[in-house]
Amino acid sequence: MNPKAFLQTMIALASASLGLVAALAWNEAIKATLVRLGLGDSLSGLYTYAIIATVIAVVVLFWLGRLASRVGGEAAFQREAEG
């Protein structure tokens, strides 16, 4: 197993999944803000969740990026030139 390819795959999966979690958290917070005009409930909790999800995503991706730089600076996968 190629450790660079494995790490690149983990970064891609973590980026996608943590980005989705953060996006969904902000989506819920924004929806609750709009509902807040009438019956909004636990708005601060949704914003807190959105901020926490975003911070966790940034920290994990930063950590994976540092780990990738220790393994090797080159990307394990390279895109073919578009022509």
mmCIF file as gemmi writes it, N, C-alpha and C atoms, coordinates in Angstrom:
data_model
loop_
_atom_site.group_PDB
_atom_site.id
_atom_site.type_symbol
_atom_site.label_atom_id
_atom_site.label_alt_id
_atom_site.label_comp_id
_atom_site.label_asym_id
_atom_site.label_entity_id
_atom_site.label_seq_id
_atom_site.pdbx_PDB_ins_code
_atom_site.Cartn_x
_atom_site.Cartn_y
_atom_site.Cartn_z
_atom_site.occupancy
_atom_site.B_iso_or_equiv
_atom_site.pdbx_formal_charge
_atom_site.auth_seq_id
_atom_site.auth_asym_id
_atom_site.pdbx_PDB_model_num
ATOM 1 N N . MET Axp A 1 ? 0.847 -1.178 0 1 0 ? 1 A 1
ATOM 2 C CA . MET Axp A 1 ? 0 0 0 1 0 ? 1 A 1
ATOM 3 C C . MET Axp A 1 ? 0.889 1.236 0 1 0 ? 1 A 1
ATOM 4 N N . ASN Axp A 2 ? 0.555 2.201 -0.828 1 0 ? 2 A 1
ATOM 5 C CA . ASN Axp A 2 ? 1.288 3.45 -0.946 1 0 ? 2 A 1
ATOM 6 C C . ASN Axp A 2 ? 0.812 4.423 0.143 1 0 ? 2 A 1
ATOM 7 N N . PRO Axp A 3 ? 1.687 4.802 1.093 1 0 ? 3 A 1
ATOM 8 C CA . PRO Axp A 3 ? 1.241 5.688 2.173 1 0 ? 3 A 1
ATOM 9 C C . PRO Axp A 3 ? 0.829 7.07 1.681 1 0 ? 3 A 1
ATOM 10 N N . LYS Axp A 4 ? 1.443 7.564 0.615 1 0 ? 4 A 1
ATOM 11 C CA . LYS Axp A 4 ? 1.056 8.868 0.077 1 0 ? 4 A 1
ATOM 12 C C . LYS Axp A 4 ? -0.351 8.815 -0.511 1 0 ? 4 A 1
ATOM 13 N N . ALA Axp A 5 ? -0.639 7.757 -1.243 1 0 ? 5 A 1
ATOM 14 C CA . ALA Axp A 5 ? -1.973 7.603 -1.834 1 0 ? 5 A 1
ATOM 15 C C . ALA Axp A 5 ? -3.022 7.454 -0.74 1 0 ? 5 A 1
ATOM 16 N N . PHE Axp A 6 ? -2.686 6.697 0.295 1 0 ? 6 A 1
ATOM 17 C CA . PHE Axp A 6 ? -3.611 6.522 1.414 1 0 ? 6 A 1
ATOM 18 C C . PHE Axp A 6 ? -3.893 7.858 2.088 1 0 ? 6 A 1
ATOM 19 N N . LEU Axp A 7 ? -2.86 8.633 2.344 1 0 ? 7 A 1
ATOM 20 C CA . LEU Axp A 7 ? -3.024 9.922 3.006 1 0 ? 7 A 1
ATOM 21 C C . LEU Axp A 7 ? -3.81 10.897 2.139 1 0 ? 7 A 1
ATOM 22 N N . GLN Axp A 8 ? -3.541 10.908 0.838 1 0 ? 8 A 1
ATOM 23 C CA . GLN Axp A 8 ? -4.299 11.774 -0.066 1 0 ? 8 A 1
ATOM 24 C C . GLN Axp A 8 ? -5.78 11.391 -0.061 1 0 ? 8 A 1
ATOM 25 N N . THR Axp A 9 ? -6.06 10.116 -0.032 1 0 ? 9 A 1
ATOM 26 C CA . THR Axp A 9 ? -7.443 9.655 0.02 1 0 ? 9 A 1
ATOM 27 C C . THR Axp A 9 ? -8.103 10.073 1.321 1 0 ? 9 A 1
ATOM 28 N N . MET Axp A 10 ? -7.39 9.938 2.429 1 0 ? 10 A 1
ATOM 29 C CA . MET Axp A 10 ? -7.94 10.346 3.731 1 0 ? 10 A 1
ATOM 30 C C . MET Axp A 10 ? -8.213 11.845 3.769 1 0 ? 10 A 1
ATOM 31 N N . ILE Axp A 11 ? -7.321 12.646 3.189 1 0 ? 11 A 1
ATOM 32 C CA . ILE Axp A 11 ? -7.533 14.087 3.15 1 0 ? 11 A 1
ATOM 33 C C . ILE Axp A 11 ? -8.77 14.419 2.316 1 0 ? 11 A 1
ATOM 34 N N . ALA Axp A 12 ? -8.904 13.766 1.19 1 0 ? 12 A 1
ATOM 35 C CA . ALA Axp A 12 ? -10.065 14.021 0.335 1 0 ? 12 A 1
ATOM 36 C C . ALA Axp A 12 ? -11.362 13.631 1.036 1 0 ? 12 A 1
ATOM 37 N N . LEU Axp A 13 ? -11.367 12.476 1.678 1 0 ? 13 A 1
ATOM 38 C CA . LEU Axp A 13 ? -12.569 12.039 2.386 1 0 ? 13 A 1
ATOM 39 C C . LEU Axp A 13 ? -12.881 12.931 3.573 1 0 ? 13 A 1
ATOM 40 N N . ALA Axp A 14 ? -11.86 13.312 4.34 1 0 ? 14 A 1
ATOM 41 C CA . ALA Axp A 14 ? -12.071 14.181 5.493 1 0 ? 14 A 1
ATOM 42 C C . ALA Axp A 14 ? -12.554 15.555 5.052 1 0 ? 14 A 1
ATOM 43 N N . SER Axp A 15 ? -11.986 16.073 3.98 1 0 ? 15 A 1
ATOM 44 C CA . SER Axp A 15 ? -12.407 17.375 3.47 1 0 ? 15 A 1
ATOM 45 C C . SER Axp A 15 ? -13.878 17.35 3.077 1 0 ? 15 A 1
ATOM 46 N N . ALA Axp A 16 ? -14.249 16.325 2.364 1 0 ? 16 A 1
ATOM 47 C CA . ALA Axp A 16 ? -15.631 16.227 1.908 1 0 ? 16 A 1
ATOM 48 C C . ALA Axp A 16 ? -16.599 16.044 3.074 1 0 ? 16 A 1
ATOM 49 N N . SER Axp A 17 ? -16.286 15.13 3.963 1 0 ? 17 A 1
ATOM 50 C CA . SER Axp A 17 ? -17.22 14.844 5.054 1 0 ? 17 A 1
ATOM 51 C C . SER Axp A 17 ? -17.293 15.986 6.064 1 0 ? 17 A 1
ATOM 52 N N . LEU Axp A 18 ? -16.156 16.551 6.442 1 0 ? 18 A 1
ATOM 53 C CA . LEU Axp A 18 ? -16.182 17.65 7.398 1 0 ? 18 A 1
ATOM 54 C C . LEU Axp A 18 ? -16.75 18.922 6.78 1 0 ? 18 A 1
ATOM 55 N N . GLY Axp A 19 ? -16.505 19.111 5.505 1 0 ? 19 A 1
ATOM 56 C CA . GLY Axp A 19 ? -17.118 20.246 4.817 1 0 ? 19 A 1
ATOM 57 C C . GLY Axp A 19 ? -18.629 20.115 4.774 1 0 ? 19 A 1
ATOM 58 N N . LEU Axp A 20 ? -19.107 18.906 4.566 1 0 ? 20 A 1
ATOM 59 C CA . LEU Axp A 20 ? -20.545 18.668 4.564 1 0 ? 20 A 1
ATOM 60 C C . LEU Axp A 20 ? -21.146 18.924 5.942 1 0 ? 20 A 1
ATOM 61 N N . VAL Axp A 21 ? -20.485 18.465 6.99 1 0 ? 21 A 1
ATOM 62 C CA . VAL Axp A 21 ? -20.977 18.691 8.351 1 0 ? 21 A 1
ATOM 63 C C . VAL Axp A 21 ? -21.059 20.186 8.655 1 0 ? 21 A 1
ATOM 64 N N . ALA Axp A 22 ? -20.011 20.922 8.311 1 0 ? 22 A 1
ATOM 65 C CA . ALA Axp A 22 ? -20.01 22.365 8.556 1 0 ? 22 A 1
ATOM 66 C C . ALA Axp A 22 ? -21.103 23.055 7.737 1 0 ? 22 A 1
ATOM 67 N N . ALA Axp A 23 ? -21.252 22.655 6.485 1 0 ? 23 A 1
ATOM 68 C CA . ALA Axp A 23 ? -22.276 23.258 5.636 1 0 ? 23 A 1
ATOM 69 C C . ALA Axp A 23 ? -23.675 22.98 6.169 1 0 ? 23 A 1
ATOM 70 N N . LEU Axp A 24 ? -23.916 21.762 6.595 1 0 ? 24 A 1
ATOM 71 C CA . LEU Axp A 24 ? -25.228 21.427 7.15 1 0 ? 24 A 1
ATOM 72 C C . LEU Axp A 24 ? -25.499 22.179 8.45 1 0 ? 24 A 1
ATOM 73 N N . ALA Axp A 25 ? -24.465 22.358 9.263 1 0 ? 25 A 1
ATOM 74 C CA . ALA Axp A 25 ? -24.625 23.096 10.516 1 0 ? 25 A 1
ATOM 75 C C . ALA Axp A 25 ? -24.995 24.553 10.238 1 0 ? 25 A 1
ATOM 76 N N . TRP Axp A 26 ? -24.287 25.165 9.3 1 0 ? 26 A 1
ATOM 77 C CA . TRP Axp A 26 ? -24.612 26.555 8.95 1 0 ? 26 A 1
ATOM 78 C C . TRP Axp A 26 ? -25.98 26.645 8.295 1 0 ? 26 A 1
ATOM 79 N N . ASN Axp A 27 ? -26.344 25.648 7.517 1 0 ? 27 A 1
ATOM 80 C CA . ASN Axp A 27 ? -27.661 25.626 6.898 1 0 ? 27 A 1
ATOM 81 C C . ASN Axp A 27 ? -28.75 25.643 7.966 1 0 ? 27 A 1
ATOM 82 N N . GLU Axp A 28 ? -28.601 24.799 8.962 1 0 ? 28 A 1
ATOM 83 C CA . GLU Axp A 28 ? -29.586 24.747 10.044 1 0 ? 28 A 1
ATOM 84 C C . GLU Axp A 28 ? -29.631 26.057 10.825 1 0 ? 28 A 1
ATOM 85 N N . ALA Axp A 29 ? -28.455 26.639 11.069 1 0 ? 29 A 1
ATOM 86 C CA . ALA Axp A 29 ? -28.409 27.903 11.809 1 0 ? 29 A 1
ATOM 87 C C . ALA Axp A 29 ? -29.102 29.018 11.026 1 0 ? 29 A 1
ATOM 88 N N . ILE Axp A 30 ? -28.877 29.064 9.752 1 0 ? 30 A 1
ATOM 89 C CA . ILE Axp A 30 ? -29.505 30.1 8.93 1 0 ? 30 A 1
ATOM 90 C C . ILE Axp A 30 ? -31.015 29.88 8.839 1 0 ? 30 A 1
ATOM 91 N N . LYS Axp A 31 ? -31.42 28.612 8.677 1 0 ? 31 A 1
ATOM 92 C CA . LYS Axp A 31 ? -32.852 28.321 8.638 1 0 ? 31 A 1
ATOM 93 C C . LYS Axp A 31 ? -33.519 28.721 9.945 1 0 ? 31 A 1
ATOM 94 N N . ALA Axp A 32 ? -32.855 28.465 11.052 1 0 ? 32 A 1
ATOM 95 C CA . ALA Axp A 32 ? -33.419 28.828 12.347 1 0 ? 32 A 1
ATOM 96 C C . ALA Axp A 32 ? -33.506 30.344 12.513 1 0 ? 32 A 1
ATOM 97 N N . THR Axp A 33 ? -32.547 31.056 11.941 1 0 ? 33 A 1
ATOM 98 C CA . THR Axp A 33 ? -32.59 32.517 11.993 1 0 ? 33 A 1
ATOM 99 C C . THR Axp A 33 ? -33.823 33.028 11.274 1 0 ? 33 A 1
ATOM 100 N N . LEU Axp A 34 ? -34.113 32.441 10.145 1 0 ? 34 A 1
ATOM 101 C CA . LEU Axp A 34 ? -35.295 32.858 9.407 1 0 ? 34 A 1
ATOM 102 C C . LEU Axp A 34 ? -36.571 32.505 10.168 1 0 ? 34 A 1
ATOM 103 N N . VAL Axp A 35 ? -36.592 31.355 10.793 1 0 ? 35 A 1
ATOM 104 C CA . VAL Axp A 35 ? -37.746 30.943 11.588 1 0 ? 35 A 1
ATOM 105 C C . VAL Axp A 35 ? -37.873 31.84 12.822 1 0 ? 35 A 1
ATOM 106 N N . ARG Axp A 36 ? -36.748 32.345 13.276 1 0 ? 36 A 1
ATOM 107 C CA . ARG Axp A 36 ? -36.7 33.185 14.473 1 0 ? 36 A 1
ATOM 108 C C . ARG Axp A 36 ? -37.609 34.417 14.355 1 0 ? 36 A 1
ATOM 109 N N . LEU Axp A 37 ? -37.862 34.807 13.174 1 0 ? 37 A 1
ATOM 110 C CA . LEU Axp A 37 ? -38.76 35.942 12.981 1 0 ? 37 A 1
ATOM 111 C C . LEU Axp A 37 ? -40.116 35.693 13.627 1 0 ? 37 A 1
ATOM 112 N N . GLY Axp A 38 ? -40.442 34.414 13.807 1 0 ? 38 A 1
ATOM 113 C CA . GLY Axp A 38 ? -41.719 34.088 14.442 1 0 ? 38 A 1
ATOM 114 C C . GLY Axp A 38 ? -41.557 33.189 15.654 1 0 ? 38 A 1
ATOM 115 N N . LEU Axp A 39 ? -41.083 31.972 15.447 1 0 ? 39 A 1
ATOM 116 C CA . LEU Axp A 39 ? -41.079 30.955 16.5 1 0 ? 39 A 1
ATOM 117 C C . LEU Axp A 39 ? -39.716 30.328 16.755 1 0 ? 39 A 1
ATOM 118 N N . GLY Axp A 40 ? -38.643 30.972 16.383 1 0 ? 40 A 1
ATOM 119 C CA . GLY Axp A 40 ? -37.304 30.376 16.49 1 0 ? 40 A 1
ATOM 120 C C . GLY Axp A 40 ? -37.015 29.769 17.85 1 0 ? 40 A 1
ATOM 121 N N . ASP Axp A 41 ? -36.391 28.606 17.854 1 0 ? 41 A 1
ATOM 122 C CA . ASP Axp A 41 ? -36.116 27.875 19.093 1 0 ? 41 A 1
ATOM 123 C C . ASP Axp A 41 ? -34.651 27.445 19.133 1 0 ? 41 A 1
ATOM 124 N N . SER Axp A 42 ? -33.974 27.685 20.229 1 0 ? 42 A 1
ATOM 125 C CA . SER Axp A 42 ? -32.573 27.324 20.47 1 0 ? 42 A 1
ATOM 126 C C . SER Axp A 42 ? -31.631 27.775 19.342 1 0 ? 42 A 1
ATOM 127 N N . LEU Axp A 43 ? -31.766 29.014 18.96 1 0 ? 43 A 1
ATOM 128 C CA . LEU Axp A 43 ? -30.943 29.586 17.899 1 0 ? 43 A 1
ATOM 129 C C . LEU Axp A 43 ? -29.472 29.617 18.287 1 0 ? 43 A 1
ATOM 130 N N . SER Axp A 44 ? -29.174 29.977 19.518 1 0 ? 44 A 1
ATOM 131 C CA . SER Axp A 44 ? -27.77 30.034 19.943 1 0 ? 44 A 1
ATOM 132 C C . SER Axp A 44 ? -27.128 28.649 19.916 1 0 ? 44 A 1
ATOM 133 N N . GLY Axp A 45 ? -27.899 27.616 20.2 1 0 ? 45 A 1
ATOM 134 C CA . GLY Axp A 45 ? -27.378 26.262 20.134 1 0 ? 45 A 1
ATOM 135 C C . GLY Axp A 45 ? -26.997 25.864 18.715 1 0 ? 45 A 1
ATOM 136 N N . LEU Axp A 46 ? -27.798 26.259 17.75 1 0 ? 46 A 1
ATOM 137 C CA . LEU Axp A 46 ? -27.481 25.933 16.353 1 0 ? 46 A 1
ATOM 138 C C . LEU Axp A 46 ? -26.242 26.671 15.877 1 0 ? 46 A 1
ATOM 139 N N . TYR Axp A 47 ? -26.109 27.943 16.252 1 0 ? 47 A 1
ATOM 140 C CA . TYR Axp A 47 ? -24.905 28.681 15.87 1 0 ? 47 A 1
ATOM 141 C C . TYR Axp A 47 ? -23.668 28.118 16.566 1 0 ? 47 A 1
ATOM 142 N N . THR Axp A 48 ? -23.829 27.75 17.814 1 0 ? 48 A 1
ATOM 143 C CA . THR Axp A 48 ? -22.711 27.137 18.532 1 0 ? 48 A 1
ATOM 144 C C . THR Axp A 48 ? -22.286 25.847 17.843 1 0 ? 48 A 1
ATOM 145 N N . TYR Axp A 49 ? -23.248 25.035 17.444 1 0 ? 49 A 1
ATOM 146 C CA . TYR Axp A 49 ? -22.946 23.792 16.74 1 0 ? 49 A 1
ATOM 147 C C . TYR Axp A 49 ? -22.235 24.08 15.418 1 0 ? 49 A 1
ATOM 148 N N . ALA Axp A 50 ? -22.722 25.08 14.681 1 0 ? 50 A 1
ATOM 149 C CA . ALA Axp A 50 ? -22.106 25.42 13.396 1 0 ? 50 A 1
ATOM 150 C C . ALA Axp A 50 ? -20.659 25.872 13.585 1 0 ? 50 A 1
ATOM 151 N N . ILE Axp A 51 ? -20.407 26.679 14.595 1 0 ? 51 A 1
ATOM 152 C CA . ILE Axp A 51 ? -19.043 27.159 14.853 1 0 ? 51 A 1
ATOM 153 C C . ILE Axp A 51 ? -18.144 25.999 15.268 1 0 ? 51 A 1
ATOM 154 N N . ILE Axp A 52 ? -18.629 25.15 16.152 1 0 ? 52 A 1
ATOM 155 C CA . ILE Axp A 52 ? -17.837 24.002 16.603 1 0 ? 52 A 1
ATOM 156 C C . ILE Axp A 52 ? -17.519 23.07 15.436 1 0 ? 52 A 1
ATOM 157 N N . ALA Axp A 53 ? -18.512 22.788 14.593 1 0 ? 53 A 1
ATOM 158 C CA . ALA Axp A 53 ? -18.284 21.911 13.438 1 0 ? 53 A 1
ATOM 159 C C . ALA Axp A 53 ? -17.247 22.514 12.493 1 0 ? 53 A 1
ATOM 160 N N . THR Axp A 54 ? -17.301 23.824 12.304 1 0 ? 54 A 1
ATOM 161 C CA . THR Axp A 54 ? -16.339 24.487 11.422 1 0 ? 54 A 1
ATOM 162 C C . THR Axp A 54 ? -14.935 24.435 12.008 1 0 ? 54 A 1
ATOM 163 N N . VAL Axp A 55 ? -14.813 24.704 13.303 1 0 ? 55 A 1
ATOM 164 C CA . VAL Axp A 55 ? -13.495 24.684 13.951 1 0 ? 55 A 1
ATOM 165 C C . VAL Axp A 55 ? -12.899 23.281 13.9 1 0 ? 55 A 1
ATOM 166 N N . ILE Axp A 56 ? -13.708 22.278 14.171 1 0 ? 56 A 1
ATOM 167 C CA . ILE Axp A 56 ? -13.218 20.896 14.112 1 0 ? 56 A 1
ATOM 168 C C . ILE Axp A 56 ? -12.748 20.56 12.703 1 0 ? 56 A 1
ATOM 169 N N . ALA Axp A 57 ? -13.511 20.958 11.698 1 0 ? 57 A 1
ATOM 170 C CA . ALA Axp A 57 ? -13.126 20.689 10.312 1 0 ? 57 A 1
ATOM 171 C C . ALA Axp A 57 ? -11.793 21.344 9.98 1 0 ? 57 A 1
ATOM 172 N N . VAL Axp A 58 ? -11.619 22.6 10.386 1 0 ? 58 A 1
ATOM 173 C CA . VAL Axp A 58 ? -10.377 23.321 10.094 1 0 ? 58 A 1
ATOM 174 C C . VAL Axp A 58 ? -9.199 22.668 10.806 1 0 ? 58 A 1
ATOM 175 N N . VAL Axp A 59 ? -9.372 22.296 12.064 1 0 ? 59 A 1
ATOM 176 C CA . VAL Axp A 59 ? -8.281 21.692 12.839 1 0 ? 59 A 1
ATOM 177 C C . VAL Axp A 59 ? -7.88 20.35 12.239 1 0 ? 59 A 1
ATOM 178 N N . VAL Axp A 60 ? -8.852 19.516 11.909 1 0 ? 60 A 1
ATOM 179 C CA . VAL Axp A 60 ? -8.541 18.2 11.344 1 0 ? 60 A 1
ATOM 180 C C . VAL Axp A 60 ? -7.846 18.344 9.996 1 0 ? 60 A 1
ATOM 181 N N . LEU Axp A 61 ? -8.339 19.238 9.147 1 0 ? 61 A 1
ATOM 182 C CA . LEU Axp A 61 ? -7.724 19.411 7.836 1 0 ? 61 A 1
ATOM 183 C C . LEU Axp A 61 ? -6.332 20.015 7.949 1 0 ? 61 A 1
ATOM 184 N N . PHE Axp A 62 ? -6.131 20.922 8.895 1 0 ? 62 A 1
ATOM 185 C CA . PHE Axp A 62 ? -4.804 21.478 9.128 1 0 ? 62 A 1
ATOM 186 C C . PHE Axp A 62 ? -3.847 20.372 9.573 1 0 ? 62 A 1
ATOM 187 N N . TRP Axp A 63 ? -4.301 19.52 10.497 1 0 ? 63 A 1
ATOM 188 C CA . TRP Axp A 63 ? -3.479 18.415 10.994 1 0 ? 63 A 1
ATOM 189 C C . TRP Axp A 63 ? -3.142 17.439 9.872 1 0 ? 63 A 1
ATOM 190 N N . LEU Axp A 64 ? -4.134 17.113 9.031 1 0 ? 64 A 1
ATOM 191 C CA . LEU Axp A 64 ? -3.872 16.209 7.912 1 0 ? 64 A 1
ATOM 192 C C . LEU Axp A 64 ? -2.917 16.839 6.907 1 0 ? 64 A 1
ATOM 193 N N . GLY Axp A 65 ? -3.02 18.137 6.695 1 0 ? 65 A 1
ATOM 194 C CA . GLY Axp A 65 ? -2.099 18.818 5.789 1 0 ? 65 A 1
ATOM 195 C C . GLY Axp A 65 ? -0.671 18.786 6.291 1 0 ? 65 A 1
ATOM 196 N N . ARG Axp A 66 ? -0.489 18.992 7.602 1 0 ? 66 A 1
ATOM 197 C CA . ARG Axp A 66 ? 0.86 18.909 8.18 1 0 ? 66 A 1
ATOM 198 C C . ARG Axp A 66 ? 1.398 17.492 8.073 1 0 ? 66 A 1
ATOM 199 N N . LEU Axp A 67 ? 0.546 16.527 8.301 1 0 ? 67 A 1
ATOM 200 C CA . LEU Axp A 67 ? 0.959 15.134 8.181 1 0 ? 67 A 1
ATOM 201 C C . LEU Axp A 67 ? 1.354 14.82 6.743 1 0 ? 67 A 1
ATOM 202 N N . ALA Axp A 68 ? 0.601 15.337 5.788 1 0 ? 68 A 1
ATOM 203 C CA . ALA Axp A 68 ? 0.922 15.114 4.376 1 0 ? 68 A 1
ATOM 204 C C . ALA Axp A 68 ? 2.265 15.735 4.013 1 0 ? 68 A 1
ATOM 205 N N . SER Axp A 69 ? 2.566 16.91 4.572 1 0 ? 69 A 1
ATOM 206 C CA . SER Axp A 69 ? 3.85 17.545 4.252 1 0 ? 69 A 1
ATOM 207 C C . SER Axp A 69 ? 5.018 16.768 4.846 1 0 ? 69 A 1
ATOM 208 N N . ARG Axp A 70 ? 4.789 16.071 5.937 1 0 ? 70 A 1
ATOM 209 C CA . ARG Axp A 70 ? 5.855 15.244 6.525 1 0 ? 70 A 1
ATOM 210 C C . ARG Axp A 70 ? 6.112 13.993 5.698 1 0 ? 70 A 1
ATOM 211 N N . VAL Axp A 71 ? 5.05 13.451 5.116 1 0 ? 71 A 1
ATOM 212 C CA . VAL Axp A 71 ? 5.185 12.237 4.322 1 0 ? 71 A 1
ATOM 213 C C . VAL Axp A 71 ? 5.89 12.545 3.007 1 0 ? 71 A 1
ATOM 214 N N . GLY Axp A 72 ? 5.559 13.677 2.431 1 0 ? 72 A 1
ATOM 215 C CA . GLY Axp A 72 ? 6.171 14.065 1.162 1 0 ? 72 A 1
ATOM 216 C C . GLY Axp A 72 ? 5.425 15.222 0.543 1 0 ? 72 A 1
ATOM 217 N N . GLY Axp A 73 ? 6.149 16.137 -0.05 1 0 ? 73 A 1
ATOM 218 C CA . GLY Axp A 73 ? 5.547 17.34 -0.578 1 0 ? 73 A 1
ATOM 219 C C . GLY Axp A 73 ? 4.748 17.152 -1.847 1 0 ? 73 A 1
ATOM 220 N N . GLU Axp A 74 ? 5.04 16.13 -2.623 1 0 ? 74 A 1
ATOM 221 C CA . GLU Axp A 74 ? 4.329 15.926 -3.878 1 0 ? 74 A 1
ATOM 222 C C . GLU Axp A 74 ? 3.002 15.232 -3.654 1 0 ? 74 A 1
ATOM 223 N N . ALA Axp A 75 ? 2.037 15.587 -4.474 1 0 ? 75 A 1
ATOM 224 C CA . ALA Axp A 75 ? 0.747 14.931 -4.41 1 0 ? 75 A 1
ATOM 225 C C . ALA Axp A 75 ? 0.882 13.496 -4.914 1 0 ? 75 A 1
ATOM 226 N N . ALA Axp A 76 ? 0.151 12.598 -4.275 1 0 ? 76 A 1
ATOM 227 C CA . ALA Axp A 76 ? 0.205 11.206 -4.696 1 0 ? 76 A 1
ATOM 228 C C . ALA Axp A 76 ? -0.541 11.011 -6.014 1 0 ? 76 A 1
ATOM 229 N N . PHE Axp A 77 ? -1.556 11.834 -6.262 1 0 ? 77 A 1
ATOM 230 C CA . PHE Axp A 77 ? -2.318 11.76 -7.483 1 0 ? 77 A 1
ATOM 231 C C . PHE Axp A 77 ? -2.125 13.051 -8.252 1 0 ? 77 A 1
ATOM 232 N N . GLN Axp A 78 ? -1.879 12.932 -9.524 1 0 ? 78 A 1
ATOM 233 C CA . GLN Axp A 78 ? -1.707 14.113 -10.356 1 0 ? 78 A 1
ATOM 234 C C . GLN Axp A 78 ? -2.713 14.075 -11.49 1 0 ? 78 A 1
ATOM 235 N N . ARG Axp A 79 ? -3.306 15.253 -11.77 1 0 ? 79 A 1
ATOM 236 C CA . ARG Axp A 79 ? -4.266 15.339 -12.851 1 0 ? 79 A 1
ATOM 237 C C . ARG Axp A 79 ? -3.547 15.34 -14.18 1 0 ? 79 A 1
ATOM 238 N N . GLU Axp A 80 ? -4.175 14.694 -15.157 1 0 ? 80 A 1
ATOM 239 C CA . GLU Axp A 80 ? -3.605 14.71 -16.503 1 0 ? 80 A 1
ATOM 240 C C . GLU Axp A 80 ? -3.847 16.084 -17.105 1 0 ? 80 A 1
ATOM 241 N N . ALA Axp A 81 ? -2.924 16.525 -17.931 1 0 ? 81 A 1
ATOM 242 C CA . ALA Axp A 81 ? -3.082 17.825 -18.59 1 0 ? 81 A 1
ATOM 243 C C . ALA Axp A 81 ? -4.289 17.797 -19.492 1 0 ? 81 A 1
ATOM 244 N N . GLU Axp A 82 ? -5.097 18.84 -19.38 1 0 ? 82 A 1
ATOM 245 C CA . GLU Axp A 82 ? -6.263 18.934 -20.241 1 0 ? 82 A 1
ATOM 246 C C . GLU Axp A 82 ? -5.832 19.516 -21.575 1 0 ? 82 A 1
ATOM 247 N N . GLY Axp A 83 ? -6.218 18.882 -22.629 1 0 ? 83 A 1
ATOM 248 C CA . GLY Axp A 83 ? -5.738 19.359 -23.911 1 0 ? 83 A 1
ATOM 249 C C . GLY Axp A 83 ? -6.686 19.24 -25.023 1 0 ? 83 A 1
